[in-house]
């Protein structure tokens, strides 16, 4: 058997397992075992992303965070970090949001951030909840906001490029 054939068989197996066909995403597999594997891997990827981005935003190294997570019993800093990760996952706050929009707002609006201090994991989570609520409120408001229509009641206030095409008043 050629190595190329082995790669093709492996690719076909992965496509069946993950539900991706040649034309993009195909319908979900009826096999519950394949779906459970896919869901578990997706959840693990999301949790890893939250852990890594939260560690980066708070100024911790990944190795330190992994050490905290493997310690038994966990130290208080590690326990707070794990709690913040779990809360972020439960609140559906993506990792890239933590190290992007939320961290920018931390340094812009929080008094500790203005002094250059990095946030603690719990404080960053709280800030993420505030930012998420504000953005959701803005999105909801945008759904009901009508575009502002400016009406020119006085033709002399129109820009010259527009007013020169208006026929002069002939009496």
KESE-773809 format. One line per 3 residues: number of its first residue (from 1); their letters; for each residue x, y, z of C-alpha. Coordinates in Angstrom, 2 decimals, m for minus. Layout:
<recs>
NUM) A) X Y Z ~ ...
</recs>
This chain:
<recs>
1) XXX) 0.00 0.00 0.00 ~ 1.32 3.41 m0.96 ~ 1.83 6.14 1.70
4) XXX) m0.40 8.38 m0.38 ~ m3.26 5.88 m0.03 ~ m2.76 5.84 3.76
7) XXX) m2.96 9.63 3.91 ~ m6.15 9.59 1.84 ~ m7.74 6.98 4.11
10) XXX) m6.74 9.00 7.17 ~ m8.18 12.17 5.63 ~ m11.45 10.39 4.80
13) XXX) m11.63 9.08 8.37 ~ m11.09 12.60 9.78 ~ m13.73 14.02 7.46
16) XXX) m16.22 11.42 8.66 ~ m15.29 12.01 12.30 ~ m15.44 15.81 12.20
19) XXX) m18.34 16.25 9.80 ~ m16.52 18.26 7.15 ~ m17.08 17.29 3.54
22) XXX) m15.48 18.43 0.31 ~ m18.22 21.03 m0.14 ~ m17.76 22.56 3.29
25) XXX) m19.57 21.51 6.43 ~ m21.85 18.53 5.98 ~ m24.75 17.60 8.27
28) XXX) m23.86 16.28 11.70 ~ m22.96 12.62 11.91 ~ m25.73 10.37 13.23
31) XXX) m23.07 8.52 15.22 ~ m23.41 9.75 18.84 ~ m19.86 8.65 19.68
34) XXX) m18.34 10.84 16.93 ~ m20.50 13.77 18.03 ~ m19.44 13.34 21.68
37) XXX) m15.75 13.29 20.66 ~ m16.19 16.41 18.53 ~ m18.05 18.25 21.33
40) XXX) m15.43 17.31 23.92 ~ m12.58 18.51 21.71 ~ m14.40 21.76 20.94
43) XXX) m15.03 22.42 24.64 ~ m11.40 21.66 25.46 ~ m10.21 24.03 22.73
46) XXX) m12.43 26.83 24.09 ~ m11.25 26.25 27.66 ~ m7.59 26.22 26.59
49) XXX) m8.08 29.47 24.67 ~ m9.68 31.12 27.72 ~ m6.86 29.87 29.98
52) XXX) m4.11 31.09 27.65 ~ m5.65 34.50 26.92 ~ m6.52 35.12 30.58
55) XXX) m2.96 34.24 31.58 ~ m1.57 36.58 28.92 ~ m3.89 39.42 29.92
58) XXX) m3.03 39.09 33.62 ~ 0.71 38.86 32.97 ~ 1.13 35.23 34.04
61) XXX) 3.15 32.73 32.06 ~ 1.51 29.64 30.62 ~ 3.93 27.39 32.50
64) XXX) 3.02 29.04 35.81 ~ m0.68 28.61 35.11 ~ m0.20 24.94 34.17
67) XXX) 1.73 24.47 37.41 ~ m1.10 26.05 39.40 ~ m3.62 23.77 37.72
70) XXX) m1.59 20.64 38.47 ~ m0.93 21.50 42.15 ~ m2.85 19.57 44.74
73) XXX) m4.06 21.29 46.90 ~ m4.07 24.44 44.76 ~ m2.61 27.64 46.14
76) XXX) m4.97 30.67 46.47 ~ m3.69 32.40 43.30 ~ m4.18 29.21 41.29
79) XXX) m7.65 28.68 42.75 ~ m8.65 32.24 41.80 ~ m7.29 31.74 38.29
82) XXX) m9.16 28.45 37.79 ~ m12.34 30.02 39.17 ~ m12.03 32.93 36.74
85) XXX) m11.51 30.50 33.83 ~ m14.59 28.51 34.82 ~ m16.68 31.66 35.18
88) XXX) m15.56 32.92 31.76 ~ m16.48 29.61 30.17 ~ m19.85 29.48 31.94
91) XXX) m20.62 33.08 30.92 ~ m19.62 32.38 27.30 ~ m16.84 34.96 27.26
94) XXX) m14.33 34.03 24.55 ~ m10.61 34.16 25.28 ~ m9.72 36.63 22.54
97) XXX) m12.28 39.04 24.02 ~ m10.40 39.00 27.35 ~ m7.02 39.90 25.92
100) XXX) m8.45 42.37 23.43 ~ m11.43 44.60 24.14 ~ m11.65 43.93 27.88
103) XXX) m7.95 44.46 28.55 ~ m7.98 47.72 26.58 ~ m10.89 48.97 28.66
106) XXX) m9.12 47.87 31.86 ~ m6.12 50.10 31.11 ~ m8.36 52.90 29.87
109) XXX) m11.05 53.12 32.58 ~ m9.98 51.30 35.75 ~ m7.88 53.33 38.21
112) XXX) m5.48 50.41 38.72 ~ m5.11 49.99 34.99 ~ m4.42 53.70 34.57
115) XXX) m1.50 53.28 36.97 ~ m0.18 50.45 34.79 ~ m1.11 47.53 37.04
118) XXX) m2.21 44.32 35.33 ~ m5.62 42.99 36.34 ~ m6.22 39.98 38.54
121) XXX) m8.18 37.17 36.89 ~ m11.35 37.86 38.88 ~ m11.21 41.62 38.21
124) XXX) m10.71 40.97 34.50 ~ m13.70 38.63 34.51 ~ m15.83 41.30 36.20
127) XXX) m14.69 43.87 33.65 ~ m15.53 41.38 30.87 ~ m19.07 41.05 32.20
130) XXX) m19.48 44.84 32.22 ~ m18.11 45.20 28.68 ~ m20.24 42.31 27.40
133) XXX) m23.39 43.80 28.95 ~ m22.61 47.22 27.48 ~ m21.97 45.79 24.00
136) XXX) m25.15 43.70 24.12 ~ m27.10 46.80 25.17 ~ m25.61 48.80 22.31
139) XXX) m26.45 46.03 19.86 ~ m30.04 45.92 21.11 ~ m30.31 49.69 20.89
142) XXX) m28.99 49.63 17.33 ~ m31.83 47.32 16.35 ~ m34.37 49.98 17.30
145) XXX) m32.41 53.06 16.35 ~ m33.69 54.76 13.23 ~ m31.31 56.63 10.98
148) XXX) m31.28 60.34 11.68 ~ m32.77 62.29 8.79 ~ m31.61 65.85 8.40
151) XXX) m33.98 68.06 6.50 ~ m32.79 71.29 5.00 ~ m35.53 73.84 5.46
154) XXX) m33.46 76.77 4.27 ~ m32.05 76.33 0.78 ~ m29.34 78.92 1.42
157) XXX) m27.82 76.57 4.00 ~ m27.30 73.83 1.41 ~ m23.74 73.31 0.20
160) XXX) m22.92 75.15 m3.01 ~ m22.43 71.93 m4.95 ~ m26.07 71.07 m4.32
163) XXX) m27.61 74.54 m4.39 ~ m26.13 75.52 m7.77 ~ m28.18 72.77 m9.44
166) XXX) m31.41 74.14 m8.02 ~ m33.21 76.36 m10.49 ~ m33.26 80.01 m9.43
169) XXX) m36.54 81.46 m8.31 ~ m38.07 83.38 m11.19 ~ m40.86 85.75 m10.38
</recs>
